[in-house]
């Protein structure tokens, strides 16, 4: 029996760098310029300091 196909995520402006990294075999995470907190999943603001 064939494996079911998974839906592929559609990159957004916030996640595009992450998906580009997966194609390159890299794990790319965001780091806040204000407080240096590293976070995942990608989002438009820092979950630690909200900048």
Phi and psi in degrees as a GROMACS rama.xvg file:
@    title "Ramachandran Plot"
@    xaxis  label "Phi"
@    yaxis  label "Psi"
@TYPE xy
-71.9196  146.465  UNK-2
-70.3342  139.334  UNK-3
-68.3445  145.098  UNK-4
-79.1176  136.556  UNK-5
-91.5977  146.902  UNK-6
-70.1483  135.721  UNK-7
-88.4916  136.475  UNK-8
-67.296  147.763  UNK-9
-98.0757  120.958  UNK-10
-61.1254  144.611  UNK-11
-113.485  170.963  UNK-12
-56.1965  -33.6312  UNK-13
-74.1259  -27.8569  UNK-14
-106.358  -5.37946  UNK-15
-56.8497  -43.9961  UNK-16
-62.2401  -35.035  UNK-17
-63.9184  -48.2694  UNK-18
-68.2219  -34.479  UNK-19
-62.0054  -38.7495  UNK-20
-64.9308  -40.0206  UNK-21
-63.7567  -37.005  UNK-22
-64.3067  -31.4039  UNK-23
-88.8554  1.3895  UNK-24
77.7757  24.3772  UNK-25
-118.916  153.285  UNK-26
-103.882  109.158  UNK-27
-106.438  122.912  UNK-28
-116.48  161.269  UNK-29
-90.6564  146.886  UNK-30
-130.564  130.541  UNK-31
-69.6336  131.424  UNK-32
-69.8773  -28.5184  UNK-33
-79.35  -44.8941  UNK-34
-121.729  -1.29591  UNK-35
68.4271  13.0895  UNK-36
-69.6559  132.057  UNK-37
-98.5245  133.011  UNK-38
-144.261  156.911  UNK-39
-149.05  139.767  UNK-40
-78.0983  162.401  UNK-41
-59.9519  142.177  UNK-42
-155.304  164.223  UNK-43
-77.8423  -1.90197  UNK-44
-143.42  159.869  UNK-45
-78.6534  128.188  UNK-46
-73.1258  -13.6302  UNK-47
-88.0959  -47.6161  UNK-48
-118.473  -2.46277  UNK-49
64.4762  20.7958  UNK-50
